[in-house]
Structures are given as structure tokens and as C-alpha cells.
């Protein structure tokens, strides 16, 4: 029998209920619902489930999961259309159906979440179960299935963590499985909603068929009703059909219906039991639908990084290292994913790889790699730095061909980069000479020096195009790496005290107040207790050491700074939060004027010298408003027109404070051999005011505005040479900068100093901080 048989038996039946009741679709599946467990019972179940789960990595090409997901969505949409049509025509629908109708937009929205979280390599990367009833599905799917069943689709963060921790007492889950858990829970809930929606729609369809039969009782013989019942029994809704028939016959008693009543008594001898059980099942379905839809919302709101950290055996093991515990979440994730890859390649468990890594991190004996103790205690040294070869050797891994090629390219980066540009430029010039200069070869053949001159002149514009193309290819192909960083969750600590400075010039009486206001904005966006906010100022150039309005200009600036300190006081005994560091003019022979020594570069060099040595201050003493904190470790320099978004100061210091990034000096202290003395964040152009908009701004400003979710972008020199370009706004390491640059640059000869300083002191481009 097929759906056409039901149409033959009940000719007036609409197409939608007939399709839902098609017996060829098989019996309705029972919802994923079982006994509700409390914490203790869940822990016991988790341990026993871990003992019974046997899993292995799936074969390539496995695809059983996706068709089932698509089928669930198709059936949910079919049920939604039918139930929506019933509700629109005034028929009563169950509370479960109402939940589905009111929240179907949420279910649709989960499709993107699921597809984003389930890439095609899902099966290849996760272990799959080998035993029934979930054979071939990911092991984490079995875990999610059990959790949903014994919570009746209700999501509870604490209970889930408790359940997973108990499961991992007998069967360790990989990091990938734990990160797949939120998406897998969504898939299981969609599966359960499909079953519940299909039941609600099929039950409603069975009642509609019963109503049609009751409307035409004279046309139905008991044998016909038996045939209809047999079809509906195959679909699992026969009892619903009988209960609806009984209700309709009770409302329309007559002698003419006696034969149908006799048939009903024979077909449903336990009718009272059915009429009692069906409402209870419907109430349970109502609750399950409500729980599932609420859980889909809750899963999206849950703090999964924190939950995974509490569920992951790997994370709990690594967090025993103080260095790992102090790192920010994204840096921890880099470490954990690197361990995950090593686990797959070595065939060892993630716990075994982490144990080997921790053993090296905690080792106190010196190793052949010349690294200081602090550096060797961070995971990045062993996973991506000089200790990588040692760790791989301990795991029994040799560098594969791809790794050897990457290492060789890294060592040969400069000649390969310059050689590529030179070769491409030569090819472009030769092509231009040959194909785009008619008659020129014959003319130049008589004078070879003219050929050389023409090629040289053409090389300059050609090289510009070649460099742009080469840099673009590198940017598109190289994956930018985030520098490791500390979390600094409690703020910048005293050992990493920072000074934020704004170099500027006092040229008008209003200058001091405006600059002080800029400092206030920086403080309000980044209110750090262990940070000073300094105005680093000079007077304008003059023909003499002192100008008539100098005192008034400085007095206005000092008054503005003192007002800030009064409005935002510090603890007694601590240096002022806001300070002004102002210099006297000196005679510059090269300029023939009285200026601040070496202008902006000189201000920063003198400040770094003062902070590094604690010697006599080169700045004018204006009392407490000019006292620096001598234990300052970093200086963040910003131009007067630069804005510092909230939290960026702590992020910069978090990068600088990480041992992997700390500058390591040469024996003579004149060179930064590893690490970085300068951090250059990404500088973006803000949205212009309407009156400031120009076509030039639109063409050259790039993407405007401030992105609060900045991602790392490619910076060619950082990608190739592990060094970026300093543009004058960034973080400076006081000791390293003073050691490398203090008194070393010739006086009166360097004006554009940023690029030079970045090259000498090693600058890192931190493109994910704006």
C-alpha cells in the first residue's frame, strides 16, 4: 500500500496530510527522550558511556552525516508548512506546534551556524563510533545524544561540564571533539525537533483524516476503516486516528452510527487507556519542543572557550604551567592546536604530547639552543621557535619535506625576495624594450651605452609595479601569525609599568588644554593603574633661547595637567597619573635656530635615557607634574592626532610582556638578536567628518574607521623576515631602546628617524591591534 491507497480510501483527503501519512515513509521515530538524570547519575552514566565507546578515525569520503541533516531540515519545513496552514485556517494546534510556528525563524537561523561549524573534513578529523546504534557517526555525536536524551533537550552548562569530565575519566576526548560539541549539540537538537515536529504534524494529519471519515460515515464500511487504520498503524498514528474517531462519534451519537461504534470497540478494546496516554505524550512533546528551542538559544549564548577549558584534559594539564596560565586565550589556542597537530602526526595522545612539552618547559638544565630560562618556559619556544627540533625529536618526529622547505625559504628569504624582484624587473624592462619601443633597438644598437641608460631609466617605474605585485602575492599567500601575548586580566602589573607619551609642540595658549584633553581621552579609554600619561612637549623654534610667551604657554599646559591630576588622583606616595615633560631650547648649528634638541627623536631618546638610567632629568622641573616613575619598562608613543581605542594599551603591553617577544641583546648590548624592542600596531584612518571629506582622502585612506574585532593582516616584511616597519606610533622597550640607540645616531643628521629606529632595534608589526 502507498499514499495513493489512502487517497483511494479517503478521496476527499488533502495532499498535505496524505503526504505526511504516507506509510512508505515508515513509522514515526520516537523523540530522543529518556530518564532525567541528576549530577550524580550523570557522572555515573558518563563513566559507563566512555567505557563502551569504541572509535577510530573515519575513512576519507564519509558523508552520511550531511544527508541526514538536510533530510531533517526538509521534514521540519514540511511540518512547518502543514501546521502553519492548519493554524491559519482556524484549526487548533498543539502547544508543541505553536512553539514550532513561533520560533521557526530560530531553527532556520541554526542552519548557518551548523554549516559554518561542520566543514566537509568534519569526519576526517574526528573519531567516529564503530558500534551500533550510532555507528559511523562522530564519537562526540554519541556524547551529545546521551546528554540531550537525559536532559529532555534542556541545556545546562554546569551539568554538561560535569558530564564531560566524568566521561573523560574513562575515555579522553580530543580538543577538536570538544570544540565540535556546540555544533554537534545543535545537530542533535535539530534531529530531535525533526522527530517532534513530524509527530505533531502527523498526529494532526491523522486527526484530519478521522474528521473526514466521520463527516462521511455512511460511505465507509468497517472493512474500509480497517484498511485506513492499517495504513495509519504503519505510520505509527493509528491510535491517534482511533481516539479522534471516538471523540467525534461521542459528539455525534445516532442509531445510524451503531455499526461504526461496534467497529471502534473492536478496533480499540483499550480505548480509555489510549485516551489517557495520548494527552500525556502530547504534554511531554510540548515540553521537549520548548526545551529544545530554548537550548538552541542558550548554546549560542554560552561561554564556550571557558567551558572547553574546564572540559579539556589537555587544557587542564597545560594550565599547570604558570607561563601558559598567564597567556591570553588566543595564544593558548595556538599552543593547543599545535599540540593537536603534533598528536595526529606522531600517533600519540594529546596528553602524551603535552606531557613531553611540559617536561621541556620545566627543565632547568641548559640546552644547546642559547635561550634564556624565561623563553624556554613558554610553549611557543618549543612549538615554533628554536626548541621545535628538540620537541619533535622527543616525539619521534623528523621534519617532513614541507617543513624543511619552509625552513630553507625562511633562511633564504632576503636573497629570494630581492632576486625575485630583480629578475621580474629585468624581464619587464626587456619586454618593454623589445615590444613597445618601435625602432629603438636599431637606434640603440649603434650606441650600447644608450641601451644601458634606457634600461636603467625604465627599471625604476618597472620595479615599482613589480614590487607591488610581489608584495601582493606574498600578502595573499602567507598566513599572518599572531605574536603570543599575556592576558593581563587584572590590568598592567607594576613590573610592566608603562608610560604613554604624546610628543607635541606648544605654539598657542590653547595647545596645552587641547593636548591635556587628548591625554584624558587616552586615559578614559585605557584606565591603567600602572601607567603614566605624559605630554612630551617643546616650544616652537626661535631666534633665541627664550621667547616672550614661553612661560605663558608652559604655564597653561602645566595648569591643564594639574587639573587632570586633581580630577583623577592617585594613591598617596605614587607618582602623578598625568605629567608634562617640557624641554628648553638649544642652539642647532645645522638649523641656525634655537630648537628642542633633535626635535621629536631627541625628546624620545632623552626620555628613554632618563627612564633607563635614572640620571638627571633633561626636562624642566614643574614639581609633581613632571616626576616620572623611574621603574617604567615601556613607553607608548602616539602623535597628537592619534586615538587609542579602549583596551589597546593593555593588549600592546600584553604582547611586549610575553617572554617570547622580549628583546634578547647581544653580548655587547648593541644589537637586538631576538625578540623585539618596538611594537608597531596597525594604524587605521578614522571616518572623516563631512566637512573633511575629499576625493584624495577617499582614494588613499584605505578602509576607514576602527574595527573592534581586528584580525591579523599580512605585513610583507613581518611575514618574510619576522620584522615590521616602524611608523612612529607604537610601543618601545625602554632598556633595549636605550642600549641600542642611546647616543649612537649622529647629531643634526637624522630627521625621519622611525624607519631607522625600527631597523636597528627590531620592530614587530602587530597588525591585529589597531
N, C-alpha and C positions, 0 to 999 in steps of 0.2 A: 504494500500500500504506500502511496505517495501523497503529496499535498493535493493532487488532483482528486484523490479519493475523498478527501474531506470536502472539497468543493462539490463533488457529486452527491455526497450525503447531505450537505447543508448548502444548497445552491445560492442562498442569499448572503453567505458569509463574505465580508470584505477581504481584499487581497492581503492587507497587513496582518490581521490575526491568523489567517491561513498560513502565511509565510512563517510566522513565529511558532506555529504549532506543527510545522512540518515534521513528521516522525523520522524522516531520514536524517535530521539533524541530531538525533539521539536524545537520550534523557537529559534533562537539566542537571548541571553539575551542582553539587551541594556547596554552599559557601565555605570558605576557609575559616572555620569557626570551631573551637574546641573548648575544653575546660579552661576557665580563667585561673592563671597561676599568680601567686604572690611571690615576693622576692626569694624566699627560701626554696619554694617549689621550683621557681625558675632556675635558680642556681643548680639544683639537682638535675633538672632537665637539660641544662646547658652542658654539664659534665657528661651525662649519658649520651647526648647527641654527638658531642665531639668524639666519643669512643666509637660510635657507629659510622661516622662519616669517612668514607674512603674516596680519595680524589686524586686525579692526575691532570696534567695539562692537556688541553683539548688538541685534537688534530687540526691542522690548517684546513680552512674551508667549512668549519662548522657554522651552521646558520639557523639552527632550529629555534633560537630564541626570538629572532626578529619576526618571522611569520606569525608566531603566537601573539606577539604584541600587536601587530597590525590587525589580526583577527579580533582581539579584544576591543580595539578601538572601533572597528566596523560594527560589532554587535552592540556596543554601547550607543553608537549613533543611531542604529536601527531601533533600539529600545526607546531612546530619547524621542525620536520622531513619532513613534506609535503612542507613547504615553502623553506626549505633548498634544497630539491630535485628540486624544480622549479627553484631556483636561480642557482643551479649547472648546469642545462641543458640549461641555457641561456635565460630563460624567465624573463621578467621584473616583479619585485615585488614592492609592495608599500613601501614608506618610513617607515611606521609602521612595516612592515615585516622586513625591513633591520635593524631597531633598535632591533627587537627581535633576529634576527640572530647574530648580532654583540655582543649582551650583554646577551645571554642566559646563559653564564657561571656565570654571576652575579645572575641571577634568581635561578640557581641551588645552588649557594652558600647560598642563603637565607634559603634553606631548613633546614640546620643545625641550623641556628640562630632561626628559628621558633620552631623547635622541642626542642631545649635547653630551649627556653623561654615559651613553652607550655607543662608543665608536665601533667600527667594524672589527677591530682587533680585540674586542672585549673577551671573547672566548680564548683567543690565543694567549692572552696574558694572565688569565685567571684559572686556577684549578677547577675542574668540573667533576661532579659526582659520578661514581661508577655503579651505584646500586639503585634499585627501584625505591620509591616511586618517581624520583626526580632525576633519574639517570640522564646524563648528557647536559644537565643544567649546571651553572656555576655553583660551587660549594656555598658561596655567600648567599645565593638564592635560597638554598635549603635552610640556612640560618634565618634569613628574613621571613621565610614561610612559617617557620616554627614560632617566631616572635609574634607575627600577625595573628596566627591561629590562637595562641594562648593569651592574647590581649583583646580579642574580638575587634581587631583593626584599630585599637586605640594606641596612640604613640606617646610613650613616656621616656624622656631622655635618661633619667636615672635608672629606670628598670632595664633599658636597653644596654647601658654600660655594665650594669650588674650581670646581665645575661651573657654578654660577650666575654667578660672577664672570667666567668665560670666556664664557658665553652673552651677558652684558651688554656684552662688548666689541663685539659686533655688533648687539645688539638690547636696548634698555633695558626692563626690567620695571618696572611701576608699583609703588608701595608697597602698594596693595591686592592685587596679584598675589602679592607676597612674603608678606603676612600670610595669604593664602589657601593658601599652599603646604603647611603641615602638614595641613590638612583634605583638600586635594587628594591628597596622598600617601596618606592613609588610604583615600580613594576608589579610587585605583589599586590599592592592595594588596588591598582588598576585591574588586575586579574580578579580580585575579589569583588570589585564593583561591577565588573562584567557579569559575574555569576549572579550577583544580587539584582542587577538591572534586568538581566534576561529572565530571572524568576518572576520579578514584578510584572514585566511586560507579558510573559507567557501566562501567568495566572490571570491577568486582566483579560487577555485574549480568550482564555478558557471560559471565563465568566460571560464574555460577549457571545461566544458560541452557545453557551447554556441559555442565555436570554433569547437568542434567535430560535432555539429549539422550543422553548416554552411558548414563544409567540405563535408557533405553528404546530402545536401538539397533535392536531388531527392528522397532520401529514406524516407523522413519524410512528412507525411500528416499533415494537420492542426490539426487533432484530436490527433495525436501523440505528436505534440508540445504542445497542450493544456494539455495533461497528464503530460508531463515533467514539464511544468510551474506549474501545480497544486502541484506536488511533491516539487518543489523548493519553492513555496509560503509557504508550511507548515514549511519549514526550515527557511523562512524569507529572502531568497536571490532571489526571483523571479524577482524583479526589476533589480538587477544586471545582471541576465541572459538576460532580455529583452534589457537592454542598450548595452550589448556586442553583442547581435544579431543585433541590429540596426547599430552598428559601422561596423560589418563585412559585412552586406548587403550593406551599403553605399560604402564600398571599393570594392565590387564585384557586381555591378549592371548588371543585364541581364534580358531579357524577360522571361527566364525560372524561375526566382525568383519572378515573379509578385505575384504568389499565396501566397508565404511566406510573401511578403511585405504587402499584404492585411491582412494576419493573424496578423502580427505585429501591424498594425494600429488599428486592432480591439482589440488586447490584451493590447495595451498600448496607450490609447487615449491621455494621457498626457505625452507623451514620452519626450518632451522638458523639462518639469518640472522635470522628473526623471533624465535626463542627467545633469541638473543644480544642483540638490540636492545631488546626489551621490558623486561628487567630493568634495563638502563642507563637507559632513560627513566623507569622507576619510581624508581630511585635519585635521578635528577635532580629528579623531582617531590617526593620526600621532602625534599630539601634546600631546594627553593623554598618549600614549605609551612613548614618550620622557620624559614627566613629571614623570611618574611612575618609570621608570628605574633610572632617576636622583635622585628621592626621596629615593629609596632603598639604594643608596649610602649615601645620606645625613643623613638618620636615623642612620646609623652606625657611622657616624662622630659626631653626636650631643652630647652635654654635658648633658646627661640625669639626672645625680644627681642634677645639678644646675637647670634644667628645672623642675624636680619633686619638688624641694624645693620651687620654685616660684608658682607651681600649687597646692601644697598640703595645704589645710586648716589646717591640723594637724601640719605641719611643721611651717607654719606662726604663729600659736598660740604658739608653743613651743619656737620659736626663740625670743619671748618676754622676756624669761628668760635669763639674761646675762650669767649664767653658761652654759646653753645649747648652746647659740650662740658662746661661746668660744671653744666648743668642736670640735674635728675633725669629718669628715663625717662618718667614720665607727663607731665611738662612738655614734653619733646622730642616725645612722641607728639602732643600738642595742636598743636605747631608743624607737624609733618609732615603731619598730617591737614588742617590749614588750607591748607597748600601744595597738597595733593592736590585739595582742593575748588577752589582758585583755578585749578589746572591744567585741570580739567574745564570750568570756566566760561569761561576765557579761550581755550581751544583750544591752549594752549602746553604743552610738555612740563614735567614736574615739575622737570627740571634747569633749564629756562629761568626758571621762576618762582623757584626757589631762588637762581639767579644774580642776578636782579633784587633779591630780598630782601637778599642778602648785600651787594650794592652799596650799598644804602641803609644797612645796618647799619654798614658800614665807612667811610661818607662822613664826612669831617671838617668839611665846611662847615656852618655853622649853617643851620637850616631855619626856615620861618615858625612851626612849632609850637614853643612855648617848652618844650623838653625838654632836660635836661642830657645830656651826652655818654654817660654810663653807661646811661641809659634808652634812648637811640637805638641802642645796640649790642645790644639784646636783641630777639628776633624778635617778642615779644608786643606791643611798641610799634607795630610796623608791621602786625601782623595783627589786633589787637583794640583798640589804643589810638589815640592822636591821629594817628599816622602812617598809619592804614589808608587814608585817602583818597589819600594820595600814592602808596602802593604800587599801589592799584587803577588810578590814573591812568597809572602807568608800564606797567601790563599792558594798557592799553587797555580797562579795565572801568569802567562807570559804576554807581553804586549803583542796584540794582533797586528796584522798588516796595516789596517786603517789607523790604529794608534801610532804605529811607527811613522806612517806618512804624515800624520798631524804634527808629531814632534819634530820631524825633519823640516816641515814647512815653517814651523814656529821659529826654529833656529835660523832658517834661511829667509826669513820674512823680508828683511830690508833689501837684499840683492834681488829677490824675486819681484818685489813691488817696484823698485826702481828700474829693473831690467824690463819688466812688462811695459812700463810707461815709455821707456826709451825705444823699445822695439816697435811698439804701436805708433809712436810719433814718427819714427823713421819710415814706416810703411805708409802712413798718411801723407807725409811730405813727398815721398817717391811717387805715390799715386797722383797727387796734385800736379807734380811737375810733368808727369807723363801724359795725363789725360785732360788737364784743364788749363794748359798754357800753350795754345797752338803757336807753333813757330819758335817758341822759346828754346827748346832743346838745340835746334840748329844754331841759334844765335849764341847760346851758352857754350856750345862745343868749341867755338873759336876762342873762348876765354874761360877756362875751367874755374878761375877764381870767382867769376860771376856766378857760376853754378853753386859753389860753396856758399857765397853770400846770399843768394836767393833761398837756398835750403835753410840757412840759419835764420833768415828773417821769417820764413814760413813756419819754422819749428815752434816759435813762441805761440802763435794762435792755435796751431795744431795741438800742441801739448796741453793747452787749456781744455780743449774738447776731450782729449784722451784721458786726462786726469779725472775729469768729471765722469766719464763713462766707467773707468776702472773703479773709482770710489763708489759709484752707484752699484756696480756688480758686487763689490765686497759687502756693501751695506745690505744688499738683498740676499746674499748667500750666507753671511756669517750670523750666527746667533749671538746676540749681545748677552754677556754674562753679568749677573748682578754680583757686586762685591759683597762678601759676607759682612754682617753687621750685628751689633749687640742690640738687645731690646731696649735697655734703659727705661724699663716700665715705670720706675719711681722718679724719673727725671735725670738730668745730667748730674752725676755724682761729683763730690769735691775733687777727687783725683783726676777728673777730666774737666776741670773748670775752664770756662770759655769766655772770651771777650768778643762781642760783636761791635765792630767799628764801622763808622761811616766817614771816610775821608771827604773833606769838603773845604770850601773857602768862604770866609766871612767877608762879604762885599757890601751888604746893606744891613741896616738895623733890623730888618725883618728876617734876615738869614738865620740868626740864632734860634728864633722862635720856630721857624719852619723846620729846621733841622732837628730841633728837640722834639717836635711833633712826630717826625719820621721815626725817631728812636722810640717814642712811646708806642707807635703802631707796631713796631717790631716786638716790643716787649709784650703788648697785649696779645699778639698772635703767638708768641713763644715765651710765655712767662716762666723762665727757668730760674730757680733759686741761686744756682752756682754759675751765674752768667752776669757779666757787666756789659752795659750798653754804653758805648763811648762815641763821642763826637771828636773826630781827629781832624783838627782844623788848622788853617793858615790864614794870614791876611793876604790880600792881593799884592802883586808885585808893586814896588815903589822905587823912587829915586833915592830914598834914604832909609835908614834902619827903622825909623818910626814916622808914622803919618798922623795927622791931627785927629782923625776919627778912629784910630786903632783901639783906644781904651773903651770908647763907647760901644764899638762892635763886640769886643770881647766881653764887656760887662753885660750886654744884652744876652749873649749866649750863656754865660755863667748863671745869670738870673733865671733863664728858662730851665736850665738843668737843675738848679737848686729847687725850683718849684716842683719839678718831677720827683725829686727825692723826698720832698715834703709830702707829696700826694701818695707816694709808694715807698714808704720807709722800709728799712731792713732791720734785722736784729742788732741790738747794741753790740758794738765791737766788730761788726762786719764792715767791709768797705762799701762805699756808696753804690747803689744799683746803677745810677746814671752818672757819667763823668764827662768832662770836656778836657781834651788834651790838645793844647794850643802851643805852637812854636813861634819863636822870634824869627825875624828875617836875618839872613846872612848875605853877604855880597857874593854874587855869582859872576866870576870873571868872564865866562863864556856868554852870559846874557847882558853883562854890563848893568844889571839891576840888583836890587835887594829883594830876595825871594826866600821862601821856605826851602831849606836845603834839599836839593834833589826832588823837589815837588812831592808828588804822591808816593813815588818809590822811596824817597828819603823818609817820609813820615812812617811808613810801614817798617822800614829797616830799623829806624831808631826805636820804634815801639817794641819790635821783636828783641832788639838788644837789651832794652830795659827789662822786659819780662824774663829773658833768658839769664841775664847776669845779675839783675837787681842793683845795678850801678846807679850813678847819679842820673836823675831824670832830665832829658833834654827839653821837657815841656814846662811851660810857665806854671808856677805853683799858685793855684787859686783856692787852696785849702782842701777840705774834704772832697770837693767836687772834682779834684784832679788826682786822687790817690788810687793807684791801680792795685789789683790783687796780684801779688808777686808770684803766687803759685799757679798762675794761669797757664794752661797747657796748649790751648788752641785759640787762634784768632780767626774770626769770620769777618771778611771784609766785603762790604756792599757799597755800591755807588749811591749817591743821594737820591737817584730816581729809581732805585731797585726796591721791589717789595718782597717781603719774606712771608709766604703763606703759613698758616698755622701748622705747627709740628715739624716744620722743615729743619729748624735748628737742631732739635734732638735727633732727627734722622741723620743729619750730616755728622754729628758727633758720634752717633752710634756706628757709622761706617769707620770713622777715624779711630775709634777706640778699640775696634776689633784687632786682636793680635796679628791676624793675617795681613792687615793693611798698615800696621805700624812701620814707620821707616826704620830700616836697618842700615847703619852707617858703615863706611869703610874704616879701616884701621886708623887712617889719618883724620877721619871725621869730615872730609871734604866732599864726599860723594854718597848719595843715597843708592845703595846697591839693590835693595829690595824694599817692597812696600812703597808708601807714598808720603811725601811731605806736604802735598797740596791736593785738595779735592775740588774738582770743578763740577758743580751741578749744572743741570740743563737750565738755560735762561730762555724764557718764552716772552713774546711780546704781548702785552695786555690788550684787551679790547679798547680801541681808541674812542674817545668822546666824539660825538657827531661833528663838532667844530674842528677836531684834529684830523679827521679822515682825509686822506689824499690817495690818489692813484698809486703814487710811489710806495706809500705805506702798504696798500693792498697787494702790490706786486712783490715786495721784498720782505714783508714781515713774517711770512710763513703762517703756520696755524696759530691764531691769536688766542688769548685767554689763558686761564690756568686750569689744568686738568687735575682734579683731586685724586684721580686714580691713575697716576702716571705709570707707564710701563717703560722698561728699559728699551732704548732705541740704539741703533748701531752708530758707533763713532769710530771711523776707519782706523785711526791711529791707536785707539784703545783696543780694538779688535785684533789688529796685527801685531802691535808692539807692546801691549799692556801699559801704554801711556797715552794720556789725553792731551788736550790743548788748554792751557790756562788763559782765560779771557778777563781776568781781573776781579771776578766776583766768586769767592769760594772760601774754603777753609784752609788755614795754614797751620802746620805743626811748628810750634814756637822753637823748640830746641833744634830740630832738623833744619829749619829755615835759617836760623842764626848761624848754625855750624857751616852750612853750605854757602850762604850768600853774605854773611856779615862782613862788611868792609872789603869785599872781593871785587865788586864792579867798579870800573874807573869813574871818577867823579866828573860830572859835567859832560858825559858822553852817551848816556843811556836815557832815552825819553820813553819809548814804547817798551816797557820792561816786562810785561806779562808773559809773552811767549818765551823770552829768555829765562825768566824765573821758573816757568813750568818745565823747561827742558833740563835745567840744572838740578832742580830739586825733585824731579819725578812727580808728575801730575797725573791723577786718575780722573777720567771722565765718569761722573756718576749721573748717568742720563735719566735714571728713574726718580731723581729728586729734582723738583722744579723750583 
